[in-house]
């Protein structure tokens, strides 16, 4: 399999690189802000450069985890992020179409309003924030433009990464530093180990799957109890992890409170499930000593 990963320096992209390489696939990755050895710089908004790179590589599959995922920044900068998230994603989709490559786009449970989660693929999307609206627009445009695609909705993704931006990474660092962290107890979702997302992506490709799939962890849990579970697993104190309501956090963008996803379609297709919270965080702790950014991000 020959693949290109647009956004290989990020959390999902870096683990996709590892999953592809473990299979012996020929894989190339790109970066935008986070410079990493072996990766190629690519600006999504530069349609000519996107097209030229994909034409040159001629991949069978194009993974697209790259996205401006700062929910509040998207809310405050809808025009700028639209250019990156929607127009940039469509640049990649069009280039994939031109060479007949399969596109794998990573979406989110933020396409739902969070009133009645966890959600199935058949549930009607109704995003309540700009980020979710942008994800849904890309989903819709891809399904109109392509026939050979996978849209994988993921959520509350955690794992080791160079930037350490995901919720669990930030939580552990804050608690280790003895600082107070306020965590919403009314935001419920399906925390997902990033290693499992990468593995599921490759397995779905190997199975010849197409369309929309929910790819998330087995458990449905609120952010506060997720934080407590993670801290306890790493032997850290929990008294400075404070449960609050989302309203108290005064976040710029509205959050879908009862989010998360049901993954029966993926489970039926692959005869396999992603790990739940306890198992996922246990793996995270066991693999901590193996995480070396210089090792993780150096590619052939």
Helices and strands as residue ranges (DSSP letters): E 2-6, H 11-22, E 26-31, E 40-41, H 47-57, E 61-64, H 71-76, H 78-82, I 83-87, H 88-99, E 102-108, G 109-111, H 130-145, E 149-154, E 157-158, H 167-176, E 181-184, E 188-189, E 192-193, H 194-206, E 211-214, E 221-222, H 223-233, E 241-244, H 246-249, H 264-270, H 277-286, G 288-290, H 293-296
